[in-house]
Structure formats: C-alpha cells, structure tokens
C-alpha cells in the first residue's frame, strides 16, 4: 500500500507511525484508517520491537474528520456505528494486541477519538502544551474508540463523567497528575524522551513485555485465582525463551544482556 495519510518506518527495531494530515490536525478519514491498519499488520514482521505513534505538525489527532462522514443533503443521518465497527474498533484492538510496547507521543491536541486512540497505547508521553479533549458531547455523541472503557479505569468514575459530559480541555500536566497518561514533559524534550524509551524497548526482552501486556490487560476480567493461573502459564512459556536464558547468563556474568526478543 502506498501511504498518503501517514508516515511509516522501521529502523533499529523501532517502528514509527506518524499521522500525516497536519492541515486537518491529523483527523481520521477512511483512507487514513486503511493505511494505519496496513501498517499495524506489518510492523512486527518488519522487525519492530516497539512502536511509536505520533502526529505531524502542531497536533496529535483531532479525532474523526467530520467532512469524511457528513450527513448528505436529503439524508436524516449517518450510520456512525458502521464506522466504529469498520475503523475504530480494529484500530484500538490492534494497538492493544501488538506483541510489543506501543508509545503514544502526543505532540499537541488529542481530541475526540484522537484522545482515546492515544489512551489505547501502552505508554502515553505528552508535551506540556498538549491537551486531551473528550469532544463528543459537543456533537451529541458518546466517547467512542474505547473512551467509556478507558476513562473510568484510568481516572475513576467521577473524573470520567466530568471529562465526558463537559468536554473540557485537560492539559497534559493535569492528565499526568490524574494518572490518565504516563508522563508530561517540556515540549522541547518530547522527541528525546520518546526516543530514549523506544531505544530501550527495542533492546529489551520483547516476548516478556508482550506477555506482560496480555496479562495486565486481560486481568481486568479475571479473578485472582484465574490470574495466578495465567501468570503460571506465561512464566512457564517464558522460562524456555532465549531472552530468559540470556538474562540469567548476563546477570551471572555481571554484563549487559543482549536480548533478541525471542
């Protein structure tokens, strides 16, 4: 696929997807969704051991491009559910299912679906000037792209309801204080901070990190006894991995481990 709405690369184990419609604050169109799905489907096979998702220009993502699914003249409405099923559901689930850490580098406003796509990533690092806006209430909609699921789990029901019903802009610094995101940094430090994280993950034991994601995300729907069984089974698998053997050998030799991700 020839990408026109995103930039995609894999270098040194670091995959990067940049939403690239800066004149529209990187808002999603059907074409952009198709390109991101294609990139997500190939990033592991292309050798990435970490993925960085960001936006071009002054914003991360303003959500859905309303002009791409506007109500046509003479029509009473539009099937927004079809767009969720075709585009946003596979996007959110695809980010969560990737067998590697996923970092959202939020360089500016993340609004509507853009905010919740960021929250679907494993770590969110935002520039101090960035903000998060659940803008759906201004259009008579509910927070989609996982918003009604992520928000209460990250910040609790009271704050989730406030963010969803008011649609107020939440500055990145406050988002970090509330536990909505991992880290807020000075604008000039965003790229370097994300690069350090990405390089660290690219040299890390990828299989163990992937199973850690699975265990934590899946644990929200399991009992403690069930989770202990999952931990047992995953540790059994990881105990036979090349990375575990290398980690133990490096610890014994007091040297830096050289993980392959297997």
C-alpha positions as CSV (number, residue, x, y, z in Angstrom):
1,X,0.0,0.0,0.0
2,X,1.2,3.5,-0.9
3,X,0.7,5.7,2.2
4,X,-0.6,9.2,1.6
5,X,-2.1,10.0,5.1
6,X,0.6,8.5,7.3
7,X,4.4,8.2,7.5
8,X,5.7,4.7,8.3
9,X,9.2,3.4,9.1
10,X,11.1,0.7,11.0
11,X,14.7,1.3,11.9
12,X,16.8,-0.4,14.5
13,X,13.8,-2.2,16.0
14,X,11.8,1.0,16.4
15,X,8.6,1.3,14.3
16,X,7.0,4.7,13.8
17,X,3.6,5.6,12.5
18,X,3.1,9.4,12.1
19,X,-0.5,10.6,11.3
20,X,0.3,12.9,8.5
21,X,-2.6,15.3,7.7
22,X,-1.3,18.3,9.6
23,X,-3.6,20.8,7.9
24,X,-6.5,18.9,9.4
25,X,-4.8,18.3,12.8
26,X,-4.4,14.7,11.6
27,X,-8.1,13.9,11.8
28,X,-9.1,10.4,10.7
29,X,-10.5,9.6,7.3
30,X,-11.5,6.2,5.9
31,X,-8.3,6.3,3.8
32,X,-6.1,7.0,6.9
33,X,-7.7,4.2,8.8
34,X,-6.9,1.8,6.0
35,X,-3.3,2.9,5.9
36,X,-2.9,2.6,9.7
37,X,-4.4,-0.9,9.7
38,X,-2.0,-1.9,7.0
39,X,1.0,-0.5,8.9
40,X,-0.1,-2.2,12.2
41,X,-0.5,-5.5,10.3
42,X,3.1,-5.4,9.1
43,X,5.1,-3.7,11.8
44,X,6.0,-6.8,13.7
45,X,7.0,-8.7,10.6
46,X,9.1,-5.7,9.6
47,X,11.3,-6.3,12.7
48,X,9.9,-3.7,15.1
49,X,10.2,-4.4,18.8
50,X,8.5,-1.1,19.8
51,X,6.0,1.2,18.0
52,X,5.8,5.0,18.4
53,X,2.6,6.6,17.3
54,X,2.5,10.4,16.9
55,X,1.1,13.2,14.7
56,X,2.7,15.6,12.3
57,X,2.6,19.3,12.8
58,X,1.0,21.0,15.8
59,X,-1.5,18.3,16.8
60,X,-1.6,14.6,17.6
61,X,-5.0,13.9,16.3
62,X,-8.3,15.9,16.3
63,X,-10.4,12.7,16.0
64,X,-12.7,12.0,13.2
65,X,-12.7,14.2,10.1
66,X,-16.4,15.2,10.1
67,X,-16.3,16.1,6.5
68,X,-15.4,12.5,5.7
69,X,-18.7,11.2,7.1
70,X,-21.0,14.2,7.0
71,X,-24.8,13.8,6.6
72,X,-25.5,14.1,2.9
73,X,-28.2,16.5,1.7
74,X,-31.6,14.9,2.0
75,X,-30.5,12.2,4.4
76,X,-31.6,12.1,8.0
77,X,-28.4,10.8,9.5
78,X,-25.3,8.6,9.1
79,X,-24.5,5.2,10.5
80,X,-21.8,6.0,12.9
81,X,-21.8,2.5,14.3
82,X,-20.6,1.2,10.9
83,X,-17.6,3.5,11.1
84,X,-16.8,2.3,14.7
85,X,-17.1,-1.4,13.6
86,X,-15.0,-1.0,10.5
87,X,-12.4,1.5,11.6
88,X,-12.1,2.5,15.3
89,X,-12.7,-0.9,16.9
90,X,-10.0,-2.7,14.9
91,X,-7.6,0.3,15.4
92,X,-8.0,0.2,19.2
93,X,-7.9,-3.6,19.5
94,X,-5.0,-3.7,17.0
95,X,-2.9,-1.3,19.1
96,X,-3.6,-3.2,22.3
97,X,-2.8,-6.6,20.7
98,X,0.6,-5.7,19.2
99,X,3.3,-8.0,20.6
100,X,5.4,-5.1,21.6
101,X,5.2,-1.9,23.7
102,X,3.3,1.0,22.0
103,X,4.2,4.6,22.8
104,X,1.9,7.5,22.0
105,X,4.0,10.7,21.6
106,X,1.3,13.3,22.0
107,X,2.8,16.5,20.5
108,X,-0.4,18.6,20.6
109,X,-4.1,18.4,21.0
110,X,-5.6,14.9,21.2
111,X,-9.4,15.4,20.8
112,X,-12.3,13.0,20.4
113,X,-11.3,9.7,19.0
114,X,-7.7,11.0,18.8
115,X,-7.6,11.2,22.6
116,X,-8.9,7.7,23.1
117,X,-6.6,6.2,20.4
118,X,-3.7,7.7,22.4
119,X,-5.1,6.1,25.6
120,X,-5.2,2.7,23.7
121,X,-1.4,2.8,23.6
122,X,0.6,1.3,26.4
123,X,2.5,4.4,27.4
124,X,1.4,8.0,26.7
125,X,4.1,10.7,26.8
126,X,2.8,14.2,26.1
127,X,4.3,17.6,25.6
128,X,3.4,20.2,28.2
129,X,1.5,22.2,25.6
130,X,-0.6,19.2,24.6
131,X,-4.2,18.6,25.8
132,X,-6.8,15.9,25.8
133,X,-10.4,16.7,25.0
134,X,-13.5,14.4,25.0
135,X,-15.2,16.5,22.5
136,X,-18.1,14.1,21.7
137,X,-20.6,15.8,24.0
138,X,-20.5,18.9,21.8
139,X,-21.8,16.8,18.9
140,X,-24.5,14.9,20.8
141,X,-22.4,11.7,20.9
142,X,-20.8,9.4,23.5
143,X,-17.0,9.0,23.9
144,X,-16.1,6.2,21.5
145,X,-12.9,4.4,20.4
146,X,-12.8,2.9,23.9
147,X,-13.4,6.2,25.8
148,X,-16.2,4.9,28.0
149,X,-13.9,2.0,28.9
150,X,-10.5,3.7,29.3
151,X,-11.6,6.8,31.2
152,X,-13.2,5.3,34.4
153,X,-10.4,2.7,34.6
154,X,-7.7,5.3,34.4
155,X,-9.1,8.3,36.4
156,X,-12.2,6.9,38.2
157,X,-15.9,7.4,37.6
158,X,-16.2,10.9,38.9
159,X,-13.5,12.4,36.7
160,X,-14.5,10.2,33.7
161,X,-18.1,11.6,33.9
162,X,-16.8,15.1,34.2
163,X,-14.5,14.8,31.2
164,X,-17.2,13.1,29.1
165,X,-20.1,15.4,29.9
166,X,-18.3,18.7,30.0
167,X,-15.8,18.1,27.1
168,X,-13.3,20.4,28.9
169,X,-9.7,20.6,27.7
170,X,-7.5,18.6,30.1
171,X,-3.9,20.0,30.0
172,X,-1.2,17.3,29.7
173,X,0.3,18.2,33.0
174,X,-3.0,17.6,34.8
175,X,-3.6,14.4,32.8
176,X,-0.3,13.1,34.1
177,X,-1.2,14.1,37.7
178,X,-4.5,12.3,37.4
179,X,-2.9,9.1,36.0
180,X,-4.5,9.4,32.6
181,X,-1.1,9.3,30.9
182,X,2.4,8.1,31.8
183,X,4.4,11.3,31.5
184,X,4.2,15.0,30.7
185,X,7.5,16.6,29.5
186,X,8.6,20.0,28.2
187,X,7.8,20.4,24.6
188,X,11.5,20.6,23.6
189,X,12.1,17.3,25.4
190,X,9.3,15.2,23.9
191,X,11.2,13.7,21.0
192,X,14.3,12.9,23.0
193,X,12.2,11.4,25.8
194,X,10.3,9.2,23.5
195,X,13.4,8.2,21.6
196,X,15.1,7.0,24.8
197,X,12.0,4.9,25.7
198,X,11.8,3.5,22.2
199,X,15.5,2.6,22.1
200,X,15.3,0.9,25.5
201,X,12.3,-1.2,24.4
202,X,14.0,-2.1,21.1
203,X,16.8,-3.7,23.1
204,X,14.5,-5.3,25.8
205,X,13.1,-8.9,26.1
206,X,10.2,-8.3,23.7
207,X,8.4,-11.6,24.3
208,X,8.3,-11.0,28.1
209,X,7.0,-7.4,27.5
210,X,4.3,-8.7,25.1
211,X,3.0,-11.3,27.6
212,X,3.1,-8.7,30.4
213,X,0.7,-6.5,28.4
214,X,-1.6,-9.5,27.8
215,X,-1.5,-10.4,31.5
216,X,-2.3,-6.9,32.8
217,X,-5.0,-6.0,30.2
218,X,-6.7,-9.4,30.5
219,X,-6.5,-9.4,34.3
220,X,-9.3,-6.8,34.5
221,X,-11.8,-9.5,33.6
222,X,-10.4,-12.4,35.7
223,X,-10.4,-13.4,39.3
224,X,-7.2,-13.5,41.4
225,X,-7.1,-17.3,41.1
226,X,-7.6,-17.2,37.4
227,X,-4.9,-14.5,37.1
228,X,-2.4,-16.7,39.1
229,X,-3.0,-19.5,36.6
230,X,-2.3,-17.1,33.7
231,X,0.9,-16.0,35.4
232,X,1.9,-19.6,35.9
233,X,1.4,-20.5,32.3
234,X,3.1,-17.4,31.0
235,X,6.1,-17.9,33.2
236,X,6.3,-21.5,32.1
237,X,6.5,-20.3,28.4
238,X,9.0,-17.5,29.2
239,X,11.2,-19.9,31.2
240,X,12.1,-21.6,27.9
241,X,12.8,-18.4,26.0
242,X,16.2,-17.3,24.7
243,X,15.8,-14.0,26.4
244,X,15.3,-15.5,29.8
245,X,18.5,-17.7,29.3
246,X,20.4,-14.6,28.2
247,X,19.1,-12.5,31.1
248,X,20.2,-15.1,33.7
249,X,23.6,-15.5,31.9
250,X,24.2,-11.8,31.8
251,X,23.2,-11.4,35.5
252,X,25.7,-14.2,36.5
253,X,28.4,-12.6,34.4
254,X,27.6,-9.1,35.5
255,X,27.3,-7.8,32.0
256,X,24.7,-6.0,30.0
257,X,22.3,-8.6,28.4
258,X,21.9,-8.8,24.7
259,X,18.2,-9.7,24.1
260,X,16.9,-10.9,20.8
261,X,13.2,-10.6,21.6
262,X,12.6,-14.3,21.4
